[in-house]
Amino acid sequence: MLFQKSLVSIEDVSTEDIEEILKISDSMVKLLEAHKNPHSMDSYVMATLFFEPSTRTRLSFESAMHRLGGSVLSVSDVSSSSVAKGETLADTIRMAEAYSDIIVIRHPLEGAARLATQFTAKPIINAGDGSGQHPTQTLLDLFTIWKEFHSLDGLNVSLVGDLKYGRTVHSLIMALSRYDVNINLVSPPSLRIPDHFLARIPKSKKVRITESLDDVIDSSDVLYVTRIQKERFADKNEYLGLIGSYSIDEVIAGKMKKSAIIMHPLPRVDEIKPEVDFTGNARYFRQASYGVPVRMALISLMMGVS
């Protein structure tokens, strides 16, 4: 049960919770397509505290709450908040607690969302903590796969790019490991998934680690491409040496199964060429659109009004 609980890591939700979120998200999609809103949360307020830039995550959370009939208090520019005056995270969270019913936080430091839960009794949702996790992105990723294949089992999923700093893949790998999937991890050696995330995958799961996209491209059902996380690199030259490590173009997409899909948490830089947008495999914009119904479902469950 998610009622009045925080979501900091994908490990905070059970497999049964995920199944419920997927089903409710599907019902939310139908409501949105019919231009109907549940208007079930007109007395609720959500605070969104974004200490890092965001477009899709912040807007989809705020859209989700508005479509549920609730209200939003937003801090999207730290320089205009009391953080610029030296206010601690603890005090910011205490103030957000006083003004809202649920708090969404994105922060550049890994562990910040977990720390925030220590200073409030209100539910906290982690919208990304440094190179840690991004659990709600994982929920919409799972929903995208589920909508396409009607199941999360029996698939060959390849995650490509920055697996070291990419928080979206950290959460997604742990979620996928609960299902009957083969996981392929494709990255340069310096951007391999951290060992502590790899260690959380059950040893019974088939995991393939490779540097070559050719090893997996024709067998993948899902190709999940990620951006090289420029903002995580202390050494700019190291970043410059890695950009363009993998770039999906129309030729590469042509090697995929017709039924396979290409996903990306966005924003993209050069890792998926614009020409791929018009192929039958591209799903990343549809994937992003699912952020609203999935977050509507999650907020409803956490507030107990689903």
GUDRENMI-85664 format. One record per residue (C-alpha): residue in one letter; x, y, z. Coordinates in nm, 2 decimals. Layout:
# GUDRENMI-85664
<residuo:A, xx:X, yy:Y, zz:Z>;
...
This chain:
# GUDRENMI-85664
<residuo:M, xx:0.00, yy:0.00, zz:0.00>;
<residuo:L, xx:0.13, yy:0.34, zz:-0.10>;
<residuo:F, xx:-0.11, yy:0.55, zz:0.11>;
<residuo:Q, xx:0.08, yy:0.83, zz:0.30>;
<residuo:K, xx:0.42, yy:0.67, zz:0.22>;
<residuo:S, xx:0.72, yy:0.83, zz:0.05>;
<residuo:L, xx:0.87, yy:0.71, zz:-0.28>;
<residuo:V, xx:1.24, yy:0.77, zz:-0.28>;
<residuo:S, xx:1.36, yy:0.45, zz:-0.45>;
<residuo:I, xx:1.19, yy:0.20, zz:-0.68>;
<residuo:E, xx:1.25, yy:-0.04, zz:-0.40>;
<residuo:D, xx:0.99, yy:0.15, zz:-0.19>;
<residuo:V, xx:0.72, yy:0.00, zz:-0.41>;
<residuo:S, xx:0.63, yy:-0.37, zz:-0.42>;
<residuo:T, xx:0.56, yy:-0.56, zz:-0.74>;
<residuo:E, xx:0.19, yy:-0.56, zz:-0.64>;
<residuo:D, xx:0.21, yy:-0.18, zz:-0.61>;
<residuo:I, xx:0.36, yy:-0.15, zz:-0.96>;
<residuo:E, xx:0.08, yy:-0.37, zz:-1.10>;
<residuo:E, xx:-0.18, yy:-0.15, zz:-0.94>;
<residuo:I, xx:-0.01, yy:0.17, zz:-1.07>;
<residuo:L, xx:-0.01, yy:0.03, zz:-1.42>;
<residuo:K, xx:-0.38, yy:-0.05, zz:-1.41>;
<residuo:I, xx:-0.48, yy:0.29, zz:-1.27>;
<residuo:S, xx:-0.25, yy:0.47, zz:-1.51>;
<residuo:D, xx:-0.43, yy:0.29, zz:-1.79>;
<residuo:S, xx:-0.76, yy:0.42, zz:-1.66>;
<residuo:M, xx:-0.61, yy:0.77, zz:-1.63>;
<residuo:V, xx:-0.51, yy:0.75, zz:-2.00>;
<residuo:K, xx:-0.87, yy:0.67, zz:-2.09>;
<residuo:L, xx:-1.00, yy:0.97, zz:-1.89>;
<residuo:L, xx:-0.75, yy:1.20, zz:-2.05>;
<residuo:E, xx:-0.83, yy:1.08, zz:-2.40>;
<residuo:A, xx:-1.20, yy:1.14, zz:-2.32>;
<residuo:H, xx:-1.11, yy:1.49, zz:-2.19>;
<residuo:K, xx:-1.25, yy:1.39, zz:-1.85>;
<residuo:N, xx:-1.08, yy:1.47, zz:-1.52>;
<residuo:P, xx:-1.15, yy:1.29, zz:-1.19>;
<residuo:H, xx:-1.15, yy:1.62, zz:-0.99>;
<residuo:S, xx:-1.10, yy:1.41, zz:-0.68>;
<residuo:M, xx:-0.83, yy:1.62, zz:-0.51>;
<residuo:D, xx:-0.97, yy:1.97, zz:-0.51>;
<residuo:S, xx:-0.87, yy:2.02, zz:-0.14>;
<residuo:Y, xx:-0.51, yy:1.89, zz:-0.19>;
<residuo:V, xx:-0.19, yy:2.09, zz:-0.25>;
<residuo:M, xx:0.14, yy:1.96, zz:-0.39>;
<residuo:A, xx:0.47, yy:2.13, zz:-0.35>;
<residuo:T, xx:0.73, yy:2.08, zz:-0.62>;
<residuo:L, xx:1.09, yy:2.17, zz:-0.52>;
<residuo:F, xx:1.33, yy:2.15, zz:-0.81>;
<residuo:F, xx:1.69, yy:2.23, zz:-0.72>;
<residuo:E, xx:1.80, yy:2.11, zz:-1.06>;
<residuo:P, xx:1.66, yy:2.19, zz:-1.41>;
<residuo:S, xx:1.36, yy:1.99, zz:-1.53>;
<residuo:T, xx:1.11, yy:2.02, zz:-1.81>;
<residuo:R, xx:0.92, yy:1.69, zz:-1.85>;
<residuo:T, xx:0.93, yy:1.58, zz:-1.48>;
<residuo:R, xx:0.82, yy:1.91, zz:-1.33>;
<residuo:L, xx:0.56, yy:1.99, zz:-1.59>;
<residuo:S, xx:0.41, yy:1.64, zz:-1.58>;
<residuo:F, xx:0.39, yy:1.64, zz:-1.20>;
<residuo:E, xx:0.22, yy:1.97, zz:-1.20>;
<residuo:S, xx:-0.01, yy:1.88, zz:-1.49>;
<residuo:A, xx:-0.10, yy:1.56, zz:-1.31>;
<residuo:M, xx:-0.20, yy:1.74, zz:-0.99>;
<residuo:H, xx:-0.40, yy:2.01, zz:-1.18>;
<residuo:R, xx:-0.58, yy:1.74, zz:-1.38>;
<residuo:L, xx:-0.67, yy:1.56, zz:-1.05>;
<residuo:G, xx:-0.83, yy:1.89, zz:-0.94>;
<residuo:G, xx:-0.55, yy:1.98, zz:-0.69>;
<residuo:S, xx:-0.33, yy:2.28, zz:-0.66>;
<residuo:V, xx:0.05, yy:2.33, zz:-0.69>;
<residuo:L, xx:0.31, yy:2.54, zz:-0.52>;
<residuo:S, xx:0.63, yy:2.54, zz:-0.72>;
<residuo:V, xx:1.00, yy:2.63, zz:-0.67>;
<residuo:S, xx:1.16, yy:2.59, zz:-1.00>;
<residuo:D, xx:1.44, yy:2.85, zz:-0.96>;
<residuo:V, xx:1.65, yy:2.80, zz:-0.65>;
<residuo:S, xx:1.80, yy:3.15, zz:-0.69>;
<residuo:S, xx:1.46, yy:3.30, zz:-0.62>;
<residuo:S, xx:1.40, yy:3.10, zz:-0.31>;
<residuo:S, xx:1.54, yy:3.12, zz:0.05>;
<residuo:V, xx:1.79, yy:2.85, zz:-0.05>;
<residuo:A, xx:1.99, yy:3.13, zz:-0.21>;
<residuo:K, xx:2.00, yy:3.29, zz:0.14>;
<residuo:G, xx:2.15, yy:2.98, zz:0.29>;
<residuo:E, xx:1.84, yy:2.80, zz:0.41>;
<residuo:T, xx:1.90, yy:2.43, zz:0.48>;
<residuo:L, xx:1.72, yy:2.15, zz:0.31>;
<residuo:A, xx:1.57, yy:2.05, zz:0.64>;
<residuo:D, xx:1.41, yy:2.40, zz:0.69>;
<residuo:T, xx:1.29, yy:2.41, zz:0.33>;
<residuo:I, xx:1.11, yy:2.08, zz:0.37>;
<residuo:R, xx:0.96, yy:2.19, zz:0.70>;
<residuo:M, xx:0.81, yy:2.49, zz:0.53>;
<residuo:A, xx:0.68, yy:2.29, zz:0.24>;
<residuo:E, xx:0.52, yy:2.05, zz:0.48>;
<residuo:A, xx:0.33, yy:2.35, zz:0.64>;
<residuo:Y, xx:0.19, yy:2.46, zz:0.30>;
<residuo:S, xx:0.12, yy:2.13, zz:0.12>;
<residuo:D, xx:0.00, yy:1.77, zz:0.15>;
<residuo:I, xx:0.26, yy:1.60, zz:-0.07>;
<residuo:I, xx:0.61, yy:1.71, zz:-0.17>;
<residuo:V, xx:0.80, yy:1.64, zz:-0.49>;
<residuo:I, xx:1.18, yy:1.71, zz:-0.48>;
<residuo:R, xx:1.46, yy:1.70, zz:-0.73>;
<residuo:H, xx:1.81, yy:1.76, zz:-0.60>;
<residuo:P, xx:2.16, yy:1.74, zz:-0.73>;
<residuo:L, xx:2.29, yy:1.54, zz:-0.43>;
<residuo:E, xx:2.23, yy:1.16, zz:-0.42>;
<residuo:G, xx:2.04, yy:1.08, zz:-0.10>;
<residuo:A, xx:1.88, yy:1.42, zz:-0.06>;
<residuo:A, xx:1.52, yy:1.29, zz:-0.11>;
<residuo:R, xx:1.58, yy:1.02, zz:0.15>;
<residuo:L, xx:1.72, yy:1.28, zz:0.39>;
<residuo:A, xx:1.41, yy:1.50, zz:0.32>;
<residuo:T, xx:1.18, yy:1.22, zz:0.46>;
<residuo:Q, xx:1.35, yy:1.28, zz:0.80>;
<residuo:F, xx:1.20, yy:1.63, zz:0.83>;
<residuo:T, xx:0.84, yy:1.58, zz:0.74>;
<residuo:A, xx:0.55, yy:1.34, zz:0.80>;
<residuo:K, xx:0.41, yy:1.43, zz:0.45>;
<residuo:P, xx:0.48, yy:1.19, zz:0.16>;
<residuo:I, xx:0.80, yy:1.27, zz:-0.04>;
<residuo:I, xx:0.84, yy:1.18, zz:-0.40>;
<residuo:N, xx:1.19, yy:1.17, zz:-0.54>;
<residuo:A, xx:1.20, yy:1.33, zz:-0.88>;
<residuo:G, xx:1.57, yy:1.26, zz:-0.92>;
<residuo:D, xx:1.86, yy:1.28, zz:-0.68>;
<residuo:G, xx:2.19, yy:1.34, zz:-0.85>;
<residuo:S, xx:2.31, yy:1.01, zz:-1.00>;
<residuo:G, xx:2.10, yy:0.81, zz:-0.76>;
<residuo:Q, xx:1.75, yy:0.72, zz:-0.87>;
<residuo:H, xx:1.44, yy:0.85, zz:-1.05>;
<residuo:P, xx:1.16, yy:0.61, zz:-0.95>;
<residuo:T, xx:0.87, yy:0.78, zz:-1.11>;
<residuo:Q, xx:1.05, yy:0.78, zz:-1.45>;
<residuo:T, xx:1.08, yy:0.41, zz:-1.40>;
<residuo:L, xx:0.71, yy:0.37, zz:-1.34>;
<residuo:L, xx:0.63, yy:0.55, zz:-1.67>;
<residuo:D, xx:0.90, yy:0.35, zz:-1.85>;
<residuo:L, xx:0.74, yy:0.03, zz:-1.72>;
<residuo:F, xx:0.40, yy:0.16, zz:-1.83>;
<residuo:T, xx:0.53, yy:0.23, zz:-2.18>;
<residuo:I, xx:0.67, yy:-0.12, zz:-2.21>;
<residuo:W, xx:0.35, yy:-0.27, zz:-2.07>;
<residuo:K, xx:0.13, yy:-0.08, zz:-2.31>;
<residuo:E, xx:0.34, yy:-0.19, zz:-2.61>;
<residuo:F, xx:0.38, yy:-0.56, zz:-2.52>;
<residuo:H, xx:0.09, yy:-0.61, zz:-2.28>;
<residuo:S, xx:0.33, yy:-0.77, zz:-2.04>;
<residuo:L, xx:0.66, yy:-0.70, zz:-1.86>;
<residuo:D, xx:0.78, yy:-1.06, zz:-1.90>;
<residuo:G, xx:0.95, yy:-1.25, zz:-2.18>;
<residuo:L, xx:1.14, yy:-0.94, zz:-2.32>;
<residuo:N, xx:1.49, yy:-0.86, zz:-2.41>;
<residuo:V, xx:1.57, yy:-0.51, zz:-2.28>;
<residuo:S, xx:1.89, yy:-0.33, zz:-2.37>;
<residuo:L, xx:2.00, yy:-0.02, zz:-2.18>;
<residuo:V, xx:2.25, yy:0.19, zz:-2.37>;
<residuo:G, xx:2.48, yy:0.49, zz:-2.29>;
<residuo:D, xx:2.56, yy:0.64, zz:-1.96>;
<residuo:L, xx:2.48, yy:0.36, zz:-1.71>;
<residuo:K, xx:2.71, yy:0.51, zz:-1.44>;
<residuo:Y, xx:2.55, yy:0.85, zz:-1.38>;
<residuo:G, xx:2.21, yy:0.79, zz:-1.55>;
<residuo:R, xx:1.97, yy:0.77, zz:-1.25>;
<residuo:T, xx:1.68, yy:0.66, zz:-1.48>;
<residuo:V, xx:1.86, yy:0.34, zz:-1.57>;
<residuo:H, xx:1.95, yy:0.27, zz:-1.21>;
<residuo:S, xx:1.59, yy:0.26, zz:-1.10>;
<residuo:L, xx:1.48, yy:0.08, zz:-1.42>;
<residuo:I, xx:1.73, yy:-0.20, zz:-1.39>;
<residuo:M, xx:1.61, yy:-0.28, zz:-1.04>;
<residuo:A, xx:1.25, yy:-0.28, zz:-1.14>;
<residuo:L, xx:1.31, yy:-0.50, zz:-1.45>;
<residuo:S, xx:1.50, yy:-0.75, zz:-1.24>;
<residuo:R, xx:1.17, yy:-0.84, zz:-1.08>;
<residuo:Y, xx:1.03, yy:-0.97, zz:-1.41>;
<residuo:D, xx:1.12, yy:-1.24, zz:-1.65>;
<residuo:V, xx:1.34, yy:-1.03, zz:-1.88>;
<residuo:N, xx:1.69, yy:-1.05, zz:-2.02>;
<residuo:I, xx:1.89, yy:-0.73, zz:-1.95>;
<residuo:N, xx:2.17, yy:-0.61, zz:-2.17>;
<residuo:L, xx:2.39, yy:-0.33, zz:-2.04>;
<residuo:V, xx:2.57, yy:-0.14, zz:-2.33>;
<residuo:S, xx:2.82, yy:0.13, zz:-2.24>;
<residuo:P, xx:3.18, yy:0.24, zz:-2.26>;
<residuo:P, xx:3.39, yy:0.09, zz:-1.98>;
<residuo:S, xx:3.41, yy:0.42, zz:-1.79>;
<residuo:L, xx:3.03, yy:0.45, zz:-1.79>;
<residuo:R, xx:2.95, yy:0.10, zz:-1.67>;
<residuo:I, xx:2.67, yy:0.06, zz:-1.42>;
<residuo:P, xx:2.81, yy:0.10, zz:-1.06>;
<residuo:D, xx:2.88, yy:-0.23, zz:-0.89>;
<residuo:H, xx:2.64, yy:-0.16, zz:-0.60>;
<residuo:F, xx:2.35, yy:-0.13, zz:-0.84>;
<residuo:L, xx:2.46, yy:-0.44, zz:-1.03>;
<residuo:A, xx:2.48, yy:-0.63, zz:-0.70>;
<residuo:R, xx:2.11, yy:-0.57, zz:-0.64>;
<residuo:I, xx:2.01, yy:-0.77, zz:-0.95>;
<residuo:P, xx:1.93, yy:-1.13, zz:-0.85>;
<residuo:K, xx:2.19, yy:-1.37, zz:-0.97>;
<residuo:S, xx:1.92, yy:-1.58, zz:-1.13>;
<residuo:K, xx:1.87, yy:-1.30, zz:-1.39>;
<residuo:K, xx:2.04, yy:-1.31, zz:-1.72>;
<residuo:V, xx:2.25, yy:-0.99, zz:-1.75>;
<residuo:R, xx:2.48, yy:-0.92, zz:-2.04>;
<residuo:I, xx:2.75, yy:-0.65, zz:-2.02>;
<residuo:T, xx:2.90, yy:-0.53, zz:-2.35>;
<residuo:E, xx:3.05, yy:-0.23, zz:-2.52>;
<residuo:S, xx:2.90, yy:-0.32, zz:-2.86>;
<residuo:L, xx:2.56, yy:-0.21, zz:-2.97>;
<residuo:D, xx:2.59, yy:-0.47, zz:-3.25>;
<residuo:D, xx:2.58, yy:-0.74, zz:-3.00>;
<residuo:V, xx:2.22, yy:-0.67, zz:-2.90>;
<residuo:I, xx:2.06, yy:-0.45, zz:-3.17>;
<residuo:D, xx:1.88, yy:-0.73, zz:-3.37>;
<residuo:S, xx:1.76, yy:-0.92, zz:-3.06>;
<residuo:S, xx:1.63, yy:-0.64, zz:-2.85>;
<residuo:D, xx:1.26, yy:-0.58, zz:-2.79>;
<residuo:V, xx:1.33, yy:-0.26, zz:-2.60>;
<residuo:L, xx:1.63, yy:-0.03, zz:-2.67>;
<residuo:Y, xx:1.65, yy:0.22, zz:-2.39>;
<residuo:V, xx:1.89, yy:0.49, zz:-2.49>;
<residuo:T, xx:2.04, yy:0.75, zz:-2.24>;
<residuo:R, xx:2.22, yy:1.08, zz:-2.26>;
<residuo:I, xx:2.58, yy:1.12, zz:-2.15>;
<residuo:Q, xx:2.53, yy:1.31, zz:-1.82>;
<residuo:K, xx:2.75, yy:1.61, zz:-1.89>;
<residuo:E, xx:2.66, yy:1.78, zz:-1.56>;
<residuo:R, xx:2.79, yy:1.48, zz:-1.36>;
<residuo:F, xx:3.14, yy:1.50, zz:-1.49>;
<residuo:A, xx:3.41, yy:1.68, zz:-1.29>;
<residuo:D, xx:3.65, yy:1.65, zz:-1.59>;
<residuo:K, xx:3.51, yy:1.82, zz:-1.90>;
<residuo:N, xx:3.77, yy:1.65, zz:-2.12>;
<residuo:E, xx:3.65, yy:1.31, zz:-2.00>;
<residuo:Y, xx:3.30, yy:1.41, zz:-2.11>;
<residuo:L, xx:3.41, yy:1.53, zz:-2.45>;
<residuo:G, xx:3.59, yy:1.20, zz:-2.51>;
<residuo:L, xx:3.26, yy:1.01, zz:-2.45>;
<residuo:I, xx:3.00, yy:1.21, zz:-2.64>;
<residuo:G, xx:2.88, yy:1.03, zz:-2.94>;
<residuo:S, xx:2.98, yy:0.69, zz:-2.81>;
<residuo:Y, xx:2.64, yy:0.56, zz:-2.93>;
<residuo:S, xx:2.43, yy:0.74, zz:-3.18>;
<residuo:I, xx:2.11, yy:0.57, zz:-3.31>;
<residuo:D, xx:2.04, yy:0.66, zz:-3.67>;
<residuo:E, xx:1.80, yy:0.53, zz:-3.93>;
<residuo:V, xx:2.05, yy:0.26, zz:-4.04>;
<residuo:I, xx:2.08, yy:0.12, zz:-3.69>;
<residuo:A, xx:1.71, yy:0.14, zz:-3.63>;
<residuo:G, xx:1.67, yy:-0.06, zz:-3.95>;
<residuo:K, xx:1.85, yy:-0.35, zz:-3.79>;
<residuo:M, xx:1.59, yy:-0.38, zz:-3.51>;
<residuo:K, xx:1.29, yy:-0.61, zz:-3.51>;
<residuo:K, xx:0.98, yy:-0.44, zz:-3.65>;
<residuo:S, xx:0.80, yy:-0.49, zz:-3.32>;
<residuo:A, xx:1.09, yy:-0.35, zz:-3.11>;
<residuo:I, xx:1.07, yy:0.00, zz:-2.96>;
<residuo:I, xx:1.32, yy:0.27, zz:-2.89>;
<residuo:M, xx:1.29, yy:0.46, zz:-2.56>;
<residuo:H, xx:1.47, yy:0.75, zz:-2.41>;
<residuo:P, xx:1.40, yy:0.94, zz:-2.08>;
<residuo:L, xx:1.48, yy:1.27, zz:-2.26>;
<residuo:P, xx:1.63, yy:1.52, zz:-2.31>;
<residuo:R, xx:1.84, yy:1.39, zz:-2.59>;
<residuo:V, xx:2.15, yy:1.54, zz:-2.74>;
<residuo:D, xx:2.31, yy:1.34, zz:-3.02>;
<residuo:E, xx:2.23, yy:0.99, zz:-2.91>;
<residuo:I, xx:1.92, yy:0.95, zz:-3.12>;
<residuo:K, xx:1.91, yy:1.13, zz:-3.46>;
<residuo:P, xx:1.60, yy:1.32, zz:-3.55>;
<residuo:E, xx:1.54, yy:1.10, zz:-3.85>;
<residuo:V, xx:1.47, yy:0.81, zz:-3.61>;
<residuo:D, xx:1.16, yy:1.00, zz:-3.49>;
<residuo:F, xx:0.98, yy:0.90, zz:-3.80>;
<residuo:T, xx:1.05, yy:0.53, zz:-3.78>;
<residuo:G, xx:0.80, yy:0.27, zz:-3.65>;
<residuo:N, xx:1.03, yy:0.20, zz:-3.36>;
<residuo:A, xx:1.04, yy:0.54, zz:-3.19>;
<residuo:R, xx:0.84, yy:0.56, zz:-2.87>;
<residuo:Y, xx:1.02, yy:0.82, zz:-2.66>;
<residuo:F, xx:0.77, yy:1.11, zz:-2.71>;
<residuo:R, xx:0.48, yy:0.88, zz:-2.63>;
<residuo:Q, xx:0.68, yy:0.76, zz:-2.33>;
<residuo:A, xx:0.71, yy:1.12, zz:-2.21>;
<residuo:S, xx:0.34, yy:1.18, zz:-2.26>;
<residuo:Y, xx:0.27, yy:0.89, zz:-2.02>;
<residuo:G, xx:0.43, yy:1.09, zz:-1.74>;
<residuo:V, xx:0.10, yy:1.27, zz:-1.67>;
<residuo:P, xx:-0.13, yy:0.96, zz:-1.63>;
<residuo:V, xx:0.13, yy:0.76, zz:-1.44>;
<residuo:R, xx:0.19, yy:1.05, zz:-1.19>;
<residuo:M, xx:-0.19, yy:1.10, zz:-1.16>;
<residuo:A, xx:-0.22, yy:0.74, zz:-1.06>;
<residuo:L, xx:0.07, yy:0.76, zz:-0.82>;
<residuo:I, xx:-0.05, yy:1.08, zz:-0.65>;
<residuo:S, xx:-0.40, yy:0.94, zz:-0.61>;
<residuo:L, xx:-0.27, yy:0.62, zz:-0.45>;
<residuo:M, xx:-0.04, yy:0.81, zz:-0.21>;
<residuo:M, xx:-0.32, yy:1.05, zz:-0.11>;
<residuo:G, xx:-0.57, yy:0.76, zz:-0.08>;
<residuo:V, xx:-0.82, yy:0.90, zz:-0.33>;
<residuo:S, xx:-0.78, yy:0.66, zz:-0.62>;
